[in-house]
Amino acid sequence: MQHFDFIIIGSGPAGQKAAIQAAKLGKKVAIVDKKINLGGNCLHTGTIPSKTLREIVLYLSGYTQRGFYGQGYRLKDDLTMEDLTQRLHKTLKREAEVILHQLHRNNVKVFDGMASFENEKNIQIIDPKGKRIHLSADYFLIATGSHPHRPADYPFDDKQVIDSDSLLDLNNLPQSMTIIGAGVIGVEYASIFNAMDVQVNLIDGRDQLLGFMDKELTDHLVHQLRDNGMSIRMGEQVESIEKQSDGSILTKLESGKKLITETVLVAAGRSGNTANLALENASVGVNKRQLIEVNENYQSSQAHIYAAGDVIGFPSLASTSMEQGRQVACHAFGKNFCNTLENFPFGIYSVPEMSMVGMTEEQLTKNKVPYEVGIARLRETARGQIIGLEHGLLKLIFSLDTQELLGVHIIGEGATELIHIGQAALVLKGGLNYFLENTFNYPTLAEGYKMAALDAWNRMN
């Protein structure tokens, strides 16, 4: 039996970064995953595919240029799924090669197969040929990710009633689609297909779309999506999904409404990939969504068995998963680390994209923190005019008492890139004067920071 200092099960963002961090500390490290899944759900079915599809759609549909050339502008008419997946497969192949190279360069042993616990200190791997390999370790990290939750009473067939994984295997681009669930995944795919002129119905039982985001931003998004023809129905519960004799899908709502579309995409949250790990042999429990509960150091009920990434639930971001993995390796081997997960940004890759860091107006009001806001409309920047922006908002929230930056909220072109300027100022305790006194490149969308700061100063004086 081979022994390692650290064994990681799962090769997504958390697993990769934990393995490399431990290797940098001079530890003997192994990572276990199916070779075809190297990179995890992030690479194969989640973050990278959806963001790649988004870029392809924005380019081929001509969506970003319609401000100049009109709503009828298209770079390519009659988009097909083949148009979308051609570039996607190239991207995935290259990313997998990069990941494998990084692991090999850091002397991380990669095992191809399915892992399960034999006891608290040992695992077995079944490789693609059925051979059993037995390994032991001082520490383990479970970073197996998650999969779409499938309600038992929905008639999934992976062709017309699909989840976010099987969506990538569609042969034809549907003309109409009902999406159940207005969380991050549902909103991203709804807006992507809407940009391709697919008739989209977005359904959710909650009253507000993306409730953790600043309400002014989500209201802005809802307005743009509806203006582009999307039907958004909040506060609605699904009664049933039924296949019709003509090949269409009927979605009945409890309110009595009926929606008939070619396809139904179910985005009803995610469940942890823990079913095949035999965690009971290691005395590690899971909750009803098969997620592993951990403490502040990402330790499970067994102190030497850690878990990180989507398999522990919120925030389930690739960026935070990477940092969780690094922190696990540092904690396991006694190296101090800086907690970088207090002020991390959220990125929503919808069309238009959104990003935020820090507090929202709703949170500050609830906590009775006095504040003032400053707003810049991206279309009013020179760069916005050059690239033809019609929408977009950059919003800064400052403390009324100290003028310290409390939150940054952006919707529009480049939001997920622009956010890092505000993140740096927020983490380093910057305030209103930083934005007022600094010079930004002209013409850029980043100039919006100064415009928003001036707007806040005017409101305060």
C-alpha positions in Angstrom: 0.0 0.0 0.0 1.4 3.4 -1.0 1.3 6.1 1.7 1.1 9.9 1.1 1.1 12.9 3.3 -2.0 14.3 1.5 -4.5 12.7 -0.8 -7.1 14.9 -2.6 -10.2 13.3 -4.1 -11.4 15.5 -6.9 -9.4 17.7 -9.4 -11.6 20.8 -9.6 -10.3 24.3 -8.5 -10.2 23.3 -4.8 -8.4 20.0 -5.4 -5.9 21.5 -7.9 -4.8 24.4 -5.7 -4.7 22.2 -2.5 -2.4 19.7 -4.3 0.0 22.3 -5.6 0.1 24.2 -2.3 0.9 21.0 -0.4 3.5 20.1 -2.9 5.1 23.5 -2.6 5.4 22.7 1.2 7.5 19.7 0.3 4.7 17.1 1.0 4.1 13.8 -0.9 0.8 14.5 -2.6 -1.7 12.4 -4.7 -4.8 13.5 -6.5 -7.6 11.1 -7.5 -10.1 11.6 -10.3 -11.3 10.1 -13.5 -8.8 11.3 -16.2 -11.7 12.3 -18.5 -13.0 14.5 -15.6 -9.7 16.2 -14.9 -10.5 19.8 -13.9 -13.8 18.8 -12.3 -17.2 20.1 -12.9 -15.8 23.7 -13.1 -14.1 22.7 -16.4 -16.4 20.2 -17.9 -20.0 21.2 -17.1 -20.0 24.4 -15.0 -18.0 27.6 -14.9 -15.8 27.2 -18.0 -18.5 25.9 -20.4 -21.1 28.4 -19.4 -18.7 31.4 -19.6 -17.3 30.1 -22.9 -20.8 29.7 -24.4 -21.5 33.2 -23.3 -18.6 34.7 -25.1 -19.4 32.7 -28.3 -23.0 33.8 -28.2 -22.1 37.5 -27.6 -19.7 37.4 -30.6 -21.7 35.4 -33.1 -25.1 37.0 -32.3 -23.7 40.4 -32.6 -25.4 41.3 -29.3 -22.8 43.8 -28.1 -22.9 45.8 -31.3 -26.6 46.3 -31.6 -26.3 49.6 -29.9 -24.7 50.9 -33.0 -26.2 48.8 -35.8 -29.7 48.1 -34.5 -31.6 45.2 -32.9 -31.6 43.3 -36.2 -27.8 43.1 -36.4 -26.3 39.6 -36.5 -22.8 38.4 -37.2 -24.2 35.0 -38.0 -27.8 34.1 -38.7 -29.4 30.8 -37.7 -27.0 29.9 -34.8 -26.7 26.2 -34.2 -25.5 24.1 -31.2 -22.6 23.1 -33.4 -21.6 26.7 -33.7 -21.5 27.0 -29.9 -19.8 23.7 -29.0 -17.0 23.8 -31.6 -15.0 26.5 -29.7 -16.1 25.0 -26.3 -14.4 21.7 -26.9 -11.2 23.4 -27.9 -11.2 25.4 -24.8 -11.9 22.4 -22.5 -9.1 20.4 -24.1 -6.5 23.1 -23.7 -7.6 23.8 -20.1 -7.3 20.1 -19.2 -3.8 19.9 -20.7 -2.7 23.0 -18.6 -4.1 21.4 -15.4 -2.3 18.1 -16.0 0.9 19.9 -16.8 0.8 22.0 -13.6 0.2 18.9 -11.4 3.0 17.0 -13.0 5.4 20.0 -12.8 4.7 20.0 -9.0 5.3 16.3 -8.7 1.7 15.5 -7.7 0.9 11.9 -8.4 -2.3 11.6 -10.4 -4.5 8.5 -10.1 -7.1 7.8 -12.7 -10.2 6.3 -11.2 -13.0 6.4 -8.6 -12.0 6.7 -5.0 -13.9 5.5 -1.9 -13.0 5.3 1.8 -12.1 1.9 3.4 -11.7 3.5 6.8 -10.5 6.8 8.3 -7.0 6.5 6.9 -7.3 4.4 3.8 -9.0 4.7 0.4 -9.3 2.3 -2.5 -9.3 3.4 -6.2 -11.0 1.5 -9.0 -9.2 2.4 -12.2 -10.8 2.3 -15.7 -9.7 -1.3 -16.2 -11.3 -2.4 -12.9 -8.0 -2.7 -11.0 -8.1 -1.9 -7.3 -5.4 0.4 -5.8 -5.1 0.9 -2.1 -3.6 4.1 -0.6 -3.2 5.6 2.8 -2.6 9.2 4.0 -2.1 11.4 7.0 -4.6 14.0 5.6 -7.4 13.9 3.0 -9.3 16.6 1.1 -12.7 15.8 -0.4 -13.2 18.2 -3.3 -15.6 16.2 -5.5 -17.8 19.1 -6.4 -21.6 18.9 -7.0 -24.2 18.0 -9.6 -27.6 19.5 -10.5 -30.4 18.5 -8.2 -33.1 16.6 -10.0 -36.6 16.7 -8.4 -38.0 13.2 -8.5 -41.3 14.1 -10.1 -39.8 15.9 -13.2 -39.6 13.8 -16.3 -35.9 14.3 -17.2 -34.9 12.8 -20.5 -31.8 14.9 -21.2 -33.2 16.0 -24.6 -36.2 18.2 -23.8 -36.3 18.1 -20.0 -32.7 18.8 -19.1 -30.4 20.2 -16.4 -27.3 22.4 -16.7 -25.1 19.4 -17.4 -27.2 17.8 -20.2 -27.8 21.2 -21.8 -24.3 21.0 -23.1 -25.2 17.8 -25.1 -28.2 19.3 -26.9 -28.1 18.5 -30.6 -30.3 21.4 -31.7 -30.9 24.9 -30.5 -34.5 25.2 -29.2 -36.7 28.0 -30.3 -38.4 28.3 -26.9 -37.3 27.3 -23.4 -38.8 27.4 -19.9 -36.1 27.7 -17.1 -37.2 26.6 -13.6 -35.0 28.3 -11.0 -33.7 31.9 -11.0 -30.5 31.4 -9.1 -27.1 32.1 -10.6 -27.2 29.2 -13.1 -30.8 29.8 -14.2 -30.2 33.5 -14.7 -27.0 33.0 -16.6 -28.4 30.5 -19.1 -31.7 32.4 -19.4 -29.9 35.5 -20.5 -27.5 33.6 -22.8 -30.3 31.9 -24.7 -32.3 35.1 -24.6 -29.4 36.9 -26.4 -29.7 34.2 -29.1 -33.4 35.2 -29.6 -34.7 32.0 -28.0 -38.1 32.7 -26.3 -37.3 32.2 -22.6 -39.7 31.9 -19.6 -37.9 32.2 -16.3 -39.8 30.8 -13.3 -38.9 31.0 -9.6 -40.8 30.6 -6.3 -39.0 33.4 -4.6 -40.1 37.0 -4.8 -36.8 38.5 -5.8 -34.3 37.3 -8.4 -30.8 36.8 -7.0 -31.8 38.0 -3.5 -28.2 38.3 -2.3 -27.4 40.9 -4.9 -28.1 44.7 -4.6 -31.8 45.1 -5.5 -31.1 48.1 -7.7 -28.8 46.0 -9.9 -31.2 43.1 -10.1 -34.1 45.5 -11.0 -31.9 46.8 -13.8 -31.2 43.3 -15.0 -34.9 42.3 -15.0 -35.8 45.4 -16.9 -33.2 44.7 -19.6 -34.2 41.0 -19.9 -37.9 41.9 -20.2 -37.0 44.6 -22.7 -35.3 41.9 -24.8 -38.5 39.7 -24.8 -37.9 37.4 -21.8 -40.9 36.4 -19.6 -39.9 36.5 -15.9 -42.4 35.1 -13.4 -41.3 35.3 -9.7 -43.3 33.9 -6.8 -44.6 31.0 -9.0 -44.4 27.3 -8.0 -44.3 24.5 -10.6 -47.2 22.0 -10.3 -46.1 19.6 -13.1 -44.1 19.1 -16.3 -45.7 17.0 -18.9 -44.7 15.9 -22.4 -47.3 16.6 -25.1 -48.3 14.5 -28.1 -47.0 17.1 -30.5 -43.5 16.8 -28.9 -43.7 20.0 -26.9 -43.4 20.3 -23.1 -46.2 21.7 -20.9 -45.2 23.4 -17.6 -48.2 23.9 -15.3 -47.8 26.4 -12.5 -49.8 26.3 -9.2 -51.3 29.6 -10.1 -53.0 28.0 -13.1 -50.7 29.4 -15.8 -49.6 27.0 -18.5 -46.4 27.4 -20.5 -45.7 25.4 -23.7 -42.1 25.3 -24.9 -39.7 23.0 -26.8 -37.4 22.5 -23.8 -37.4 22.8 -20.1 -34.2 23.5 -18.2 -34.4 22.7 -14.5 -31.9 24.8 -12.4 -33.1 23.7 -8.9 -29.9 24.0 -7.0 -27.1 21.4 -6.6 -26.2 18.4 -4.5 -22.8 17.2 -3.4 -20.9 14.4 -5.2 -20.5 12.2 -2.2 -22.7 9.2 -2.9 -19.8 6.9 -4.1 -17.2 7.9 -1.5 -18.4 5.4 1.2 -18.0 8.2 3.8 -19.7 6.1 6.4 -16.5 4.0 6.5 -14.7 7.1 7.6 -17.4 8.3 9.9 -18.0 11.5 7.9 -21.6 12.6 7.6 -23.5 14.6 5.0 -26.7 16.7 5.0 -29.9 16.2 3.0 -28.3 17.7 -0.1 -25.3 15.4 0.3 -23.0 18.3 1.2 -20.3 17.9 3.8 -20.5 20.2 6.9 -17.1 21.7 7.9 -15.7 24.1 10.5 -13.9 27.3 9.9 -10.8 25.4 8.9 -12.7 23.2 6.4 -12.4 20.1 8.7 -15.2 17.6 8.7 -16.3 15.6 11.7 -12.9 13.8 11.3 -10.2 16.5 11.9 -7.8 14.9 9.4 -10.4 14.8 6.6 -11.1 18.1 5.0 -13.7 19.2 2.4 -13.7 22.3 0.2 -15.3 23.7 -2.9 -18.9 23.0 -4.1 -19.1 19.9 -2.0 -19.5 22.1 1.1 -22.1 24.4 -0.4 -22.1 28.2 -0.4 -20.6 30.3 -1.9 -19.8 27.6 -4.5 -17.5 29.8 -6.7 -14.4 28.6 -8.5 -12.5 31.6 -7.1 -13.4 30.9 -3.5 -12.9 27.1 -4.0 -9.3 27.8 -5.1 -8.6 29.7 -1.9 -10.3 27.1 0.3 -8.1 24.5 -1.2 -4.9 26.5 -0.5 -6.0 27.2 3.1 -6.7 23.5 3.7 -3.2 22.6 2.7 -1.7 25.3 4.9 -3.8 24.4 7.9 -3.1 20.6 7.6 0.6 21.2 7.5 0.9 23.9 10.1 1.6 26.9 7.8 -0.1 30.2 8.7 -2.3 31.7 6.0 -4.1 35.0 5.5 -7.9 34.6 5.3 -8.7 36.1 1.9 -12.3 35.0 1.9 -13.8 37.9 3.8 -14.2 40.3 1.0 -14.4 38.2 -2.1 -16.3 39.3 -5.2 -19.3 37.7 -6.8 -19.5 37.5 -10.6 -22.7 36.7 -12.3 -22.0 36.0 -16.0 -25.4 36.9 -17.3 -26.1 39.2 -20.3 -25.4 41.8 -19.1 -22.9 40.6 -16.5 -23.0 41.7 -12.9 -20.5 41.7 -10.0 -20.4 42.9 -6.4 -18.1 43.0 -3.4 -18.9 44.2 0.1 -22.3 45.3 1.6 -25.6 46.0 -0.2 -27.9 48.9 0.6 -30.4 46.4 2.0 -27.8 44.9 4.4 -26.6 48.4 5.6 -30.2 49.6 6.1 -31.0 46.4 8.1 -27.9 47.0 10.3 -28.7 50.7 10.7 -25.4 51.8 9.2 -25.6 55.4 7.7 -24.3 55.5 4.1 -24.4 57.4 0.9 -24.2 56.1 -2.7 -22.6 57.4 -5.8 -23.7 56.2 -9.3 -22.0 56.3 -12.7 -23.9 55.2 -15.8 -21.5 53.4 -18.1 -23.0 54.9 -21.2 -22.0 58.3 -20.0 -18.3 57.4 -20.0 -16.3 58.1 -23.2 -15.4 54.5 -23.5 -19.0 53.5 -23.2 -19.9 55.8 -26.1 -17.1 54.3 -28.2 -18.2 50.7 -27.7 -21.9 51.5 -28.0 -23.2 50.9 -24.5 -26.8 51.6 -23.9 -27.0 50.3 -20.3 -24.7 49.7 -17.3 -24.4 51.0 -13.8 -21.4 51.4 -11.4 -22.5 52.0 -7.8 -20.3 52.8 -4.8 -21.5 52.8 -1.2 -19.6 54.9 1.3 -20.0 55.3 5.1 -21.5 58.7 6.0 -19.4 58.8 9.2 -15.9 57.8 7.8 -16.4 58.0 4.0 -14.9 54.5 3.9 -16.0 52.3 1.0 -18.5 49.7 2.1 -19.7 48.1 -1.2 -19.3 48.1 -4.9 -22.0 46.9 -7.3 -21.7 46.9 -11.1 -23.9 45.7 -14.0 -22.8 46.0 -17.6 -19.8 45.5 -19.9 -16.7 44.3 -18.1 -18.4 44.2 -14.6 -16.5 41.1 -13.5 -13.2 42.7 -14.4 -14.0 46.2 -13.1 -14.9 45.0 -9.7 -11.3 44.3 -8.7 -10.5 48.0 -8.5 -13.2 48.5 -5.9 -12.3 45.2 -4.2 -8.7 46.5 -3.7 -9.9 49.8 -2.2 -12.4 48.0 0.1 -9.9 45.4 1.4 -7.3 48.1 2.0 -9.8 50.3 3.8 -9.8 53.0 1.1 -12.5 55.6 0.9 -14.0 58.5 -1.0 -10.8 60.5 -1.3 -9.0 57.6 -3.1 -11.4 57.8 -6.0 -11.6 61.6 -6.0 -7.8 62.2 -6.0 -6.6 59.4 -8.3 -6.3 59.6 -12.1 -7.8 56.9 -14.3 -6.9 56.0 -17.9 -9.1 57.8 -20.4 -11.1 56.6 -22.1 -11.9 53.6 -20.0 -15.0 52.2 -18.2 -12.9 52.3 -15.0 -13.3 56.1 -15.2 -16.8 55.3 -13.8 -15.3 54.9 -10.4 -14.3 58.6 -10.3 -17.7 59.6 -11.7 -19.5 57.6 -9.0 -17.3 59.1 -6.3 -18.0 62.6 -7.5 -21.7 61.8 -7.5 -21.4 60.6 -3.9 -19.4 63.7 -2.9 -22.1 65.9 -4.3 -24.8 64.1 -2.3 -22.8 64.4 0.9 -22.1 68.2 0.5 
